[in-house]
Amino acid sequence: MATPRKKPTSKKVVTVKEDEYTPLEMHAIKLNEMYKAFRKAGFPTDQCLWLITEPGALPDWFQPTPSYDPIEDEEEEY
């Protein structure tokens, strides 16, 4: 009599959720999301890659601006 086969076990993928990302990780996420959005909008692959790598191709409002204001931080209340 043949021995019964073992059921294959699948390992669960553990996702580590971090609260903060490094600047490189944030940039990679932004590029990935932009690429997916351009592809979904119907752009061909070569144009998508050009749009996400060309610095002047995107409008100014798309680039995040820092929220740090040095004048506000210098004012102290007594």
PDB file with one MODEL, atoms N, CA, C and O in Angstrom:
MODEL        1
ATOM      1  N   MET A   1       0.837  -1.171   0.000  1.00  0.00           N
ATOM      2  CA  MET A   1       0.000   0.000   0.000  1.00  0.00           C
ATOM      3  C   MET A   1       0.889   1.244   0.000  1.00  0.00           C
ATOM      4  O   MET A   1       1.898   1.283   0.704  1.00  0.00           O
ATOM      5  N   ALA A   2       0.522   2.255  -0.782  1.00  0.00           N
ATOM      6  CA  ALA A   2       1.314   3.488  -0.911  1.00  0.00           C
ATOM      7  C   ALA A   2       1.136   4.360   0.320  1.00  0.00           C
ATOM      8  O   ALA A   2       0.077   4.397   0.945  1.00  0.00           O
ATOM      9  N   THR A   3       2.186   5.039   0.631  1.00  0.00           N
ATOM     10  CA  THR A   3       2.103   5.954   1.773  1.00  0.00           C
ATOM     11  C   THR A   3       1.374   7.228   1.361  1.00  0.00           C
ATOM     12  O   THR A   3       1.564   7.710   0.245  1.00  0.00           O
ATOM     13  N   PRO A   4       0.554   7.772   2.231  1.00  0.00           N
ATOM     14  CA  PRO A   4      -0.186   8.994   1.872  1.00  0.00           C
ATOM     15  C   PRO A   4       0.766  10.190   1.752  1.00  0.00           C
ATOM     16  O   PRO A   4       1.737  10.308   2.499  1.00  0.00           O
ATOM     17  N   ARG A   5       0.468  11.057   0.808  1.00  0.00           N
ATOM     18  CA  ARG A   5       1.281  12.260   0.620  1.00  0.00           C
ATOM     19  C   ARG A   5       0.906  13.328   1.636  1.00  0.00           C
ATOM     20  O   ARG A   5      -0.242  13.451   2.063  1.00  0.00           O
ATOM     21  N   LYS A   6       1.915  14.086   1.998  1.00  0.00           N
ATOM     22  CA  LYS A   6       1.668  15.188   2.920  1.00  0.00           C
ATOM     23  C   LYS A   6       1.096  16.364   2.150  1.00  0.00           C
ATOM     24  O   LYS A   6       1.461  16.606   0.999  1.00  0.00           O
ATOM     25  N   LYS A   7       0.211  17.081   2.785  1.00  0.00           N
ATOM     26  CA  LYS A   7      -0.345  18.270   2.164  1.00  0.00           C
ATOM     27  C   LYS A   7       0.732  19.347   2.140  1.00  0.00           C
ATOM     28  O   LYS A   7       1.448  19.532   3.124  1.00  0.00           O
ATOM     29  N   PRO A   8       0.849  20.055   1.028  1.00  0.00           N
ATOM     30  CA  PRO A   8       1.848  21.133   0.998  1.00  0.00           C
ATOM     31  C   PRO A   8       1.418  22.272   1.924  1.00  0.00           C
ATOM     32  O   PRO A   8       0.262  22.694   1.937  1.00  0.00           O
ATOM     33  N   THR A   9       2.375  22.742   2.680  1.00  0.00           N
ATOM     34  CA  THR A   9       2.079  23.845   3.591  1.00  0.00           C
ATOM     35  C   THR A   9       2.561  25.143   2.961  1.00  0.00           C
ATOM     36  O   THR A   9       3.660  25.212   2.411  1.00  0.00           O
ATOM     37  N   SER A  10       1.744  26.144   3.049  1.00  0.00           N
ATOM     38  CA  SER A  10       2.141  27.449   2.514  1.00  0.00           C
ATOM     39  C   SER A  10       2.451  28.375   3.689  1.00  0.00           C
ATOM     40  O   SER A  10       1.709  28.450   4.668  1.00  0.00           O
ATOM     41  N   LYS A  11       3.565  29.067   3.553  1.00  0.00           N
ATOM     42  CA  LYS A  11       3.961  29.995   4.603  1.00  0.00           C
ATOM     43  C   LYS A  11       3.238  31.308   4.403  1.00  0.00           C
ATOM     44  O   LYS A  11       3.110  31.792   3.278  1.00  0.00           O
ATOM     45  N   LYS A  12       2.764  31.883   5.493  1.00  0.00           N
ATOM     46  CA  LYS A  12       2.108  33.175   5.417  1.00  0.00           C
ATOM     47  C   LYS A  12       3.163  34.265   5.313  1.00  0.00           C
ATOM     48  O   LYS A  12       4.197  34.223   5.979  1.00  0.00           O
ATOM     49  N   VAL A  13       2.880  35.227   4.474  1.00  0.00           N
ATOM     50  CA  VAL A  13       3.785  36.361   4.314  1.00  0.00           C
ATOM     51  C   VAL A  13       3.485  37.362   5.421  1.00  0.00           C
ATOM     52  O   VAL A  13       2.347  37.794   5.604  1.00  0.00           O
ATOM     53  N   VAL A  14       4.520  37.713   6.142  1.00  0.00           N
ATOM     54  CA  VAL A  14       4.366  38.665   7.233  1.00  0.00           C
ATOM     55  C   VAL A  14       4.761  40.043   6.717  1.00  0.00           C
ATOM     56  O   VAL A  14       5.887  40.245   6.262  1.00  0.00           O
ATOM     57  N   THR A  15       3.838  40.981   6.791  1.00  0.00           N
ATOM     58  CA  THR A  15       4.101  42.341   6.349  1.00  0.00           C
ATOM     59  C   THR A  15       4.466  43.185   7.556  1.00  0.00           C
ATOM     60  O   THR A  15       3.724  43.250   8.536  1.00  0.00           O
ATOM     61  N   VAL A  16       5.605  43.821   7.469  1.00  0.00           N
ATOM     62  CA  VAL A  16       6.039  44.696   8.542  1.00  0.00           C
ATOM     63  C   VAL A  16       5.567  46.099   8.204  1.00  0.00           C
ATOM     64  O   VAL A  16       5.887  46.635   7.143  1.00  0.00           O
ATOM     65  N   LYS A  17       4.814  46.684   9.104  1.00  0.00           N
ATOM     66  CA  LYS A  17       4.285  48.017   8.860  1.00  0.00           C
ATOM     67  C   LYS A  17       5.086  49.021   9.672  1.00  0.00           C
ATOM     68  O   LYS A  17       5.105  48.977  10.902  1.00  0.00           O
ATOM     69  N   GLU A  18       5.740  49.916   8.969  1.00  0.00           N
ATOM     70  CA  GLU A  18       6.515  50.945   9.631  1.00  0.00           C
ATOM     71  C   GLU A  18       5.746  52.248   9.581  1.00  0.00           C
ATOM     72  O   GLU A  18       5.014  52.516   8.628  1.00  0.00           O
ATOM     73  N   ASP A  19       5.917  53.055  10.614  1.00  0.00           N
ATOM     74  CA  ASP A  19       5.247  54.345  10.658  1.00  0.00           C
ATOM     75  C   ASP A  19       5.969  55.385   9.809  1.00  0.00           C
ATOM     76  O   ASP A  19       5.343  56.284   9.248  1.00  0.00           O
ATOM     77  N   GLU A  20       7.278  55.257   9.721  1.00  0.00           N
ATOM     78  CA  GLU A  20       8.044  56.243   8.983  1.00  0.00           C
ATOM     79  C   GLU A  20       8.839  55.561   7.871  1.00  0.00           C
ATOM     80  O   GLU A  20       9.360  54.459   8.044  1.00  0.00           O
ATOM     81  N   TYR A  21       8.918  56.229   6.749  1.00  0.00           N
ATOM     82  CA  TYR A  21       9.709  55.738   5.632  1.00  0.00           C
ATOM     83  C   TYR A  21      10.932  56.635   5.456  1.00  0.00           C
ATOM     84  O   TYR A  21      10.906  57.815   5.805  1.00  0.00           O
ATOM     85  N   THR A  22      11.979  56.073   4.921  1.00  0.00           N
ATOM     86  CA  THR A  22      13.158  56.868   4.603  1.00  0.00           C
ATOM     87  C   THR A  22      12.840  57.701   3.364  1.00  0.00           C
ATOM     88  O   THR A  22      11.907  57.378   2.629  1.00  0.00           O
ATOM     89  N   PRO A  23      13.599  58.766   3.122  1.00  0.00           N
ATOM     90  CA  PRO A  23      13.344  59.561   1.917  1.00  0.00           C
ATOM     91  C   PRO A  23      13.472  58.746   0.627  1.00  0.00           C
ATOM     92  O   PRO A  23      12.736  58.985  -0.331  1.00  0.00           O
ATOM     93  N   LEU A  24      14.392  57.795   0.597  1.00  0.00           N
ATOM     94  CA  LEU A  24      14.533  56.953  -0.586  1.00  0.00           C
ATOM     95  C   LEU A  24      13.299  56.075  -0.789  1.00  0.00           C
ATOM     96  O   LEU A  24      12.837  55.910  -1.918  1.00  0.00           O
ATOM     97  N   GLU A  25      12.769  55.517   0.285  1.00  0.00           N
ATOM     98  CA  GLU A  25      11.565  54.698   0.185  1.00  0.00           C
ATOM     99  C   GLU A  25      10.375  55.534  -0.268  1.00  0.00           C
ATOM    100  O   GLU A  25       9.581  55.078  -1.092  1.00  0.00           O
ATOM    101  N   MET A  26      10.237  56.753   0.257  1.00  0.00           N
ATOM    102  CA  MET A  26       9.137  57.626  -0.153  1.00  0.00           C
ATOM    103  C   MET A  26       9.243  57.969  -1.640  1.00  0.00           C
ATOM    104  O   MET A  26       8.232  58.010  -2.341  1.00  0.00           O
ATOM    105  N   HIS A  27      10.458  58.215  -2.117  1.00  0.00           N
ATOM    106  CA  HIS A  27      10.652  58.535  -3.528  1.00  0.00           C
ATOM    107  C   HIS A  27      10.311  57.332  -4.410  1.00  0.00           C
ATOM    108  O   HIS A  27       9.691  57.490  -5.461  1.00  0.00           O
ATOM    109  N   ALA A  28      10.711  56.143  -3.989  1.00  0.00           N
ATOM    110  CA  ALA A  28      10.412  54.929  -4.750  1.00  0.00           C
ATOM    111  C   ALA A  28       8.904  54.672  -4.795  1.00  0.00           C
ATOM    112  O   ALA A  28       8.373  54.276  -5.833  1.00  0.00           O
ATOM    113  N   ILE A  29       8.227  54.890  -3.695  1.00  0.00           N
ATOM    114  CA  ILE A  29       6.771  54.709  -3.654  1.00  0.00           C
ATOM    115  C   ILE A  29       6.097  55.707  -4.587  1.00  0.00           C
ATOM    116  O   ILE A  29       5.169  55.354  -5.315  1.00  0.00           O
ATOM    117  N   LYS A  30       6.565  56.956  -4.564  1.00  0.00           N
ATOM    118  CA  LYS A  30       5.995  57.989  -5.433  1.00  0.00           C
ATOM    119  C   LYS A  30       6.175  57.629  -6.908  1.00  0.00           C
ATOM    120  O   LYS A  30       5.240  57.758  -7.699  1.00  0.00           O
ATOM    121  N   LEU A  31       7.378  57.176  -7.277  1.00  0.00           N
ATOM    122  CA  LEU A  31       7.623  56.803  -8.665  1.00  0.00           C
ATOM    123  C   LEU A  31       6.749  55.626  -9.088  1.00  0.00           C
ATOM    124  O   LEU A  31       6.219  55.610 -10.199  1.00  0.00           O
ATOM    125  N   ASN A  32       6.601  54.649  -8.211  1.00  0.00           N
ATOM    126  CA  ASN A  32       5.774  53.482  -8.515  1.00  0.00           C
ATOM    127  C   ASN A  32       4.317  53.881  -8.723  1.00  0.00           C
ATOM    128  O   ASN A  32       3.673  53.422  -9.666  1.00  0.00           O
ATOM    129  N   GLU A  33       3.801  54.728  -7.849  1.00  0.00           N
ATOM    130  CA  GLU A  33       2.412  55.158  -7.960  1.00  0.00           C
ATOM    131  C   GLU A  33       2.194  56.000  -9.221  1.00  0.00           C
ATOM    132  O   GLU A  33       1.158  55.886  -9.876  1.00  0.00           O
ATOM    133  N   MET A  34       3.175  56.845  -9.559  1.00  0.00           N
ATOM    134  CA  MET A  34       3.060  57.652 -10.768  1.00  0.00           C
ATOM    135  C   MET A  34       3.041  56.759 -12.003  1.00  0.00           C
ATOM    136  O   MET A  34       2.233  56.962 -12.909  1.00  0.00           O
ATOM    137  N   TYR A  35       3.930  55.773 -12.037  1.00  0.00           N
ATOM    138  CA  TYR A  35       3.990  54.854 -13.181  1.00  0.00           C
ATOM    139  C   TYR A  35       2.651  54.135 -13.357  1.00  0.00           C
ATOM    140  O   TYR A  35       2.128  54.050 -14.468  1.00  0.00           O
ATOM    141  N   LYS A  36       2.101  53.619 -12.256  1.00  0.00           N
ATOM    142  CA  LYS A  36       0.823  52.908 -12.335  1.00  0.00           C
ATOM    143  C   LYS A  36      -0.300  53.834 -12.810  1.00  0.00           C
ATOM    144  O   LYS A  36      -1.163  53.421 -13.584  1.00  0.00           O
ATOM    145  N   ALA A  37      -0.284  55.089 -12.342  1.00  0.00           N
ATOM    146  CA  ALA A  37      -1.324  56.038 -12.744  1.00  0.00           C
ATOM    147  C   ALA A  37      -1.223  56.368 -14.228  1.00  0.00           C
ATOM    148  O   ALA A  37      -2.241  56.437 -14.917  1.00  0.00           O
ATOM    149  N   PHE A  38       0.002  56.575 -14.730  1.00  0.00           N
ATOM    150  CA  PHE A  38       0.175  56.860 -16.149  1.00  0.00           C
ATOM    151  C   PHE A  38      -0.236  55.673 -17.013  1.00  0.00           C
ATOM    152  O   PHE A  38      -0.846  55.855 -18.066  1.00  0.00           O
ATOM    153  N   ARG A  39       0.093  54.462 -16.576  1.00  0.00           N
ATOM    154  CA  ARG A  39      -0.299  53.266 -17.341  1.00  0.00           C
ATOM    155  C   ARG A  39      -1.821  53.119 -17.349  1.00  0.00           C
ATOM    156  O   ARG A  39      -2.410  52.767 -18.371  1.00  0.00           O
ATOM    157  N   LYS A  40      -2.452  53.389 -16.209  1.00  0.00           N
ATOM    158  CA  LYS A  40      -3.903  53.289 -16.116  1.00  0.00           C
ATOM    159  C   LYS A  40      -4.578  54.336 -17.000  1.00  0.00           C
ATOM    160  O   LYS A  40      -5.664  54.109 -17.533  1.00  0.00           O
ATOM    161  N   ALA A  41      -3.917  55.486 -17.148  1.00  0.00           N
ATOM    162  CA  ALA A  41      -4.452  56.551 -18.002  1.00  0.00           C
ATOM    163  C   ALA A  41      -4.263  56.264 -19.477  1.00  0.00           C
ATOM    164  O   ALA A  41      -4.803  56.985 -20.315  1.00  0.00           O
ATOM    165  N   GLY A  42      -3.500  55.215 -19.820  1.00  0.00           N
ATOM    166  CA  GLY A  42      -3.367  54.808 -21.205  1.00  0.00           C
ATOM    167  C   GLY A  42      -2.052  55.180 -21.865  1.00  0.00           C
ATOM    168  O   GLY A  42      -1.907  55.016 -23.077  1.00  0.00           O
ATOM    169  N   PHE A  43      -1.094  55.678 -21.100  1.00  0.00           N
ATOM    170  CA  PHE A  43       0.202  56.022 -21.676  1.00  0.00           C
ATOM    171  C   PHE A  43       0.988  54.753 -21.984  1.00  0.00           C
ATOM    172  O   PHE A  43       0.899  53.778 -21.237  1.00  0.00           O
ATOM    173  N   PRO A  44       1.763  54.750 -23.082  1.00  0.00           N
ATOM    174  CA  PRO A  44       2.637  53.604 -23.333  1.00  0.00           C
ATOM    175  C   PRO A  44       3.802  53.578 -22.343  1.00  0.00           C
ATOM    176  O   PRO A  44       4.104  54.583 -21.699  1.00  0.00           O
ATOM    177  N   THR A  45       4.439  52.438 -22.232  1.00  0.00           N
ATOM    178  CA  THR A  45       5.489  52.246 -21.236  1.00  0.00           C
ATOM    179  C   THR A  45       6.631  53.233 -21.386  1.00  0.00           C
ATOM    180  O   THR A  45       7.106  53.774 -20.387  1.00  0.00           O
ATOM    181  N   ASP A  46       7.082  53.481 -22.601  1.00  0.00           N
ATOM    182  CA  ASP A  46       8.220  54.382 -22.775  1.00  0.00           C
ATOM    183  C   ASP A  46       7.890  55.811 -22.355  1.00  0.00           C
ATOM    184  O   ASP A  46       8.744  56.501 -21.798  1.00  0.00           O
ATOM    185  N   GLN A  47       6.663  56.266 -22.614  1.00  0.00           N
ATOM    186  CA  GLN A  47       6.275  57.606 -22.173  1.00  0.00           C
ATOM    187  C   GLN A  47       6.136  57.677 -20.655  1.00  0.00           C
ATOM    188  O   GLN A  47       6.474  58.694 -20.049  1.00  0.00           O
ATOM    189  N   CYS A  48       5.643  56.610 -20.040  1.00  0.00           N
ATOM    190  CA  CYS A  48       5.529  56.576 -18.573  1.00  0.00           C
ATOM    191  C   CYS A  48       6.902  56.704 -17.931  1.00  0.00           C
ATOM    192  O   CYS A  48       7.094  57.473 -16.989  1.00  0.00           O
ATOM    193  N   LEU A  49       7.849  55.942 -18.454  1.00  0.00           N
ATOM    194  CA  LEU A  49       9.196  55.996 -17.894  1.00  0.00           C
ATOM    195  C   LEU A  49       9.819  57.372 -18.097  1.00  0.00           C
ATOM    196  O   LEU A  49      10.527  57.866 -17.220  1.00  0.00           O
ATOM    197  N   TRP A  50       9.564  57.992 -19.243  1.00  0.00           N
ATOM    198  CA  TRP A  50      10.098  59.328 -19.482  1.00  0.00           C
ATOM    199  C   TRP A  50       9.473  60.333 -18.527  1.00  0.00           C
ATOM    200  O   TRP A  50      10.172  61.183 -17.975  1.00  0.00           O
ATOM    201  N   LEU A  51       8.160  60.243 -18.328  1.00  0.00           N
ATOM    202  CA  LEU A  51       7.477  61.198 -17.457  1.00  0.00           C
ATOM    203  C   LEU A  51       7.950  61.120 -16.012  1.00  0.00           C
ATOM    204  O   LEU A  51       8.056  62.147 -15.342  1.00  0.00           O
ATOM    205  N   ILE A  52       8.236  59.918 -15.524  1.00  0.00           N
ATOM    206  CA  ILE A  52       8.642  59.814 -14.119  1.00  0.00           C
ATOM    207  C   ILE A  52      10.121  60.098 -13.915  1.00  0.00           C
ATOM    208  O   ILE A  52      10.548  60.326 -12.783  1.00  0.00           O
ATOM    209  N   THR A  53      10.920  60.089 -14.986  1.00  0.00           N
ATOM    210  CA  THR A  53      12.345  60.362 -14.817  1.00  0.00           C
ATOM    211  C   THR A  53      12.739  61.771 -15.237  1.00  0.00           C
ATOM    212  O   THR A  53      13.795  62.249 -14.822  1.00  0.00           O
ATOM    213  N   GLU A  54      11.938  62.450 -16.037  1.00  0.00           N
ATOM    214  CA  GLU A  54      12.257  63.805 -16.490  1.00  0.00           C
ATOM    215  C   GLU A  54      11.820  64.808 -15.417  1.00  0.00           C
ATOM    216  O   GLU A  54      10.631  64.893 -15.111  1.00  0.00           O
ATOM    217  N   PRO A  55      12.756  65.567 -14.840  1.00  0.00           N
ATOM    218  CA  PRO A  55      12.390  66.461 -13.742  1.00  0.00           C
ATOM    219  C   PRO A  55      11.448  67.593 -14.148  1.00  0.00           C
ATOM    220  O   PRO A  55      10.640  68.025 -13.327  1.00  0.00           O
ATOM    221  N   GLY A  56      11.521  68.081 -15.366  1.00  0.00           N
ATOM    222  CA  GLY A  56      10.664  69.191 -15.767  1.00  0.00           C
ATOM    223  C   GLY A  56       9.340  68.773 -16.354  1.00  0.00           C
ATOM    224  O   GLY A  56       8.568  69.632 -16.779  1.00  0.00           O
ATOM    225  N   ALA A  57       9.045  67.496 -16.397  1.00  0.00           N
ATOM    226  CA  ALA A  57       7.822  67.012 -17.038  1.00  0.00           C
ATOM    227  C   ALA A  57       6.591  67.177 -16.155  1.00  0.00           C
ATOM    228  O   ALA A  57       5.471  67.209 -16.665  1.00  0.00           O
ATOM    229  N   LEU A  58       6.774  67.282 -14.862  1.00  0.00           N
ATOM    230  CA  LEU A  58       5.647  67.380 -13.944  1.00  0.00           C
ATOM    231  C   LEU A  58       5.436  68.825 -13.512  1.00  0.00           C
ATOM    232  O   LEU A  58       6.398  69.592 -13.461  1.00  0.00           O
ATOM    233  N   PRO A  59       4.208  69.215 -13.200  1.00  0.00           N
ATOM    234  CA  PRO A  59       3.955  70.590 -12.763  1.00  0.00           C
ATOM    235  C   PRO A  59       4.540  70.857 -11.376  1.00  0.00           C
ATOM    236  O   PRO A  59       4.822  69.927 -10.621  1.00  0.00           O
ATOM    237  N   ASP A  60       4.717  72.138 -11.050  1.00  0.00           N
ATOM    238  CA  ASP A  60       5.297  72.519  -9.761  1.00  0.00           C
ATOM    239  C   ASP A  60       4.426  72.095  -8.583  1.00  0.00           C
ATOM    240  O   ASP A  60       4.945  71.745  -7.523  1.00  0.00           O
ATOM    241  N   TRP A  61       3.111  72.122  -8.758  1.00  0.00           N
ATOM    242  CA  TRP A  61       2.237  71.796  -7.640  1.00  0.00           C
ATOM    243  C   TRP A  61       2.316  70.322  -7.252  1.00  0.00           C
ATOM    244  O   TRP A  61       1.910  69.945  -6.153  1.00  0.00           O
ATOM    245  N   PHE A  62       2.838  69.486  -8.154  1.00  0.00           N
ATOM    246  CA  PHE A  62       2.929  68.060  -7.845  1.00  0.00           C
ATOM    247  C   PHE A  62       4.066  67.758  -6.874  1.00  0.00           C
ATOM    248  O   PHE A  62       3.981  66.809  -6.095  1.00  0.00           O
ATOM    249  N   GLN A  63       5.124  68.556  -6.916  1.00  0.00           N
ATOM    250  CA  GLN A  63       6.264  68.332  -6.032  1.00  0.00           C
ATOM    251  C   GLN A  63       5.920  68.809  -4.627  1.00  0.00           C
ATOM    252  O   GLN A  63       5.438  69.931  -4.469  1.00  0.00           O
ATOM    253  N   PRO A  64       6.149  68.001  -3.613  1.00  0.00           N
ATOM    254  CA  PRO A  64       5.823  68.426  -2.243  1.00  0.00           C
ATOM    255  C   PRO A  64       6.759  69.538  -1.785  1.00  0.00           C
ATOM    256  O   PRO A  64       7.945  69.553  -2.114  1.00  0.00           O
ATOM    257  N   THR A  65       6.201  70.458  -1.027  1.00  0.00           N
ATOM    258  CA  THR A  65       7.005  71.538  -0.472  1.00  0.00           C
ATOM    259  C   THR A  65       7.198  71.276   1.017  1.00  0.00           C
ATOM    260  O   THR A  65       6.289  70.767   1.673  1.00  0.00           O
ATOM    261  N   PRO A  66       8.347  71.610   1.554  1.00  0.00           N
ATOM    262  CA  PRO A  66       8.570  71.369   2.985  1.00  0.00           C
ATOM    263  C   PRO A  66       7.657  72.254   3.833  1.00  0.00           C
ATOM    264  O   PRO A  66       7.382  73.400   3.479  1.00  0.00           O
ATOM    265  N   SER A  67       7.201  71.712   4.941  1.00  0.00           N
ATOM    266  CA  SER A  67       6.295  72.451   5.817  1.00  0.00           C
ATOM    267  C   SER A  67       7.039  73.153   6.944  1.00  0.00           C
ATOM    268  O   SER A  67       6.411  73.669   7.869  1.00  0.00           O
ATOM    269  N   TYR A  68       8.344  73.178   6.883  1.00  0.00           N
ATOM    270  CA  TYR A  68       9.154  73.794   7.930  1.00  0.00           C
ATOM    271  C   TYR A  68       9.246  75.296   7.678  1.00  0.00           C
ATOM    272  O   TYR A  68       9.645  75.721   6.594  1.00  0.00           O
ATOM    273  N   ASP A  69       8.883  76.090   8.663  1.00  0.00           N
ATOM    274  CA  ASP A  69       8.984  77.537   8.572  1.00  0.00           C
ATOM    275  C   ASP A  69       9.924  78.015   9.674  1.00  0.00           C
ATOM    276  O   ASP A  69       9.543  77.992  10.844  1.00  0.00           O
ATOM    277  N   PRO A  70      11.149  78.450   9.336  1.00  0.00           N
ATOM    278  CA  PRO A  70      12.115  78.820  10.375  1.00  0.00           C
ATOM    279  C   PRO A  70      11.696  80.049  11.176  1.00  0.00           C
ATOM    280  O   PRO A  70      12.096  80.187  12.332  1.00  0.00           O
ATOM    281  N   ILE A  71      10.908  80.936  10.595  1.00  0.00           N
ATOM    282  CA  ILE A  71      10.483  82.131  11.324  1.00  0.00           C
ATOM    283  C   ILE A  71       9.514  81.751  12.428  1.00  0.00           C
ATOM    284  O   ILE A  71       9.594  82.294  13.530  1.00  0.00           O
ATOM    285  N   GLU A  72       8.600  80.829  12.156  1.00  0.00           N
ATOM    286  CA  GLU A  72       7.643  80.401  13.174  1.00  0.00           C
ATOM    287  C   GLU A  72       8.355  79.700  14.333  1.00  0.00           C
ATOM    288  O   GLU A  72       7.966  79.866  15.489  1.00  0.00           O
ATOM    289  N   ASP A  73       9.378  78.931  14.034  1.00  0.00           N
ATOM    290  CA  ASP A  73      10.080  78.189  15.078  1.00  0.00           C
ATOM    291  C   ASP A  73      10.924  79.092  15.970  1.00  0.00           C
ATOM    292  O   ASP A  73      11.189  78.740  17.119  1.00  0.00           O
ATOM    293  N   GLU A  74      11.352  80.253  15.465  1.00  0.00           N
ATOM    294  CA  GLU A  74      12.166  81.153  16.278  1.00  0.00           C
ATOM    295  C   GLU A  74      11.352  81.918  17.295  1.00  0.00           C
ATOM    296  O   GLU A  74      11.877  82.309  18.337  1.00  0.00           O
ATOM    297  N   GLU A  75      10.082  82.141  17.015  1.00  0.00           N
ATOM    298  CA  GLU A  75       9.251  82.902  17.933  1.00  0.00           C
ATOM    299  C   GLU A  75       8.900  82.049  19.147  1.00  0.00           C
ATOM    300  O   GLU A  75       8.367  80.947  19.016  1.00  0.00           O
ATOM    301  N   GLU A  76       9.202  82.566  20.304  1.00  0.00           N
ATOM    302  CA  GLU A  76       8.891  81.871  21.546  1.00  0.00           C
ATOM    303  C   GLU A  76       8.004  82.753  22.396  1.00  0.00           C
ATOM    304  O   GLU A  76       8.199  83.966  22.466  1.00  0.00           O
ATOM    305  N   GLU A  77       7.053  82.152  23.025  1.00  0.00           N
ATOM    306  CA  GLU A  77       6.163  82.902  23.917  1.00  0.00           C
ATOM    307  C   GLU A  77       6.729  82.863  25.318  1.00  0.00           C
ATOM    308  O   GLU A  77       7.165  81.817  25.801  1.00  0.00           O
ATOM    309  N   TYR A  78       6.717  84.029  25.973  1.00  0.00           N
ATOM    310  CA  TYR A  78       7.230  84.111  27.345  1.00  0.00           C
ATOM    311  C   TYR A  78       6.111  84.262  28.325  1.00  0.00           C
ATOM    312  O   TYR A  78       6.353  84.347  29.529  1.00  0.00           O
TER     313      TYR A  78
ENDMDL
END
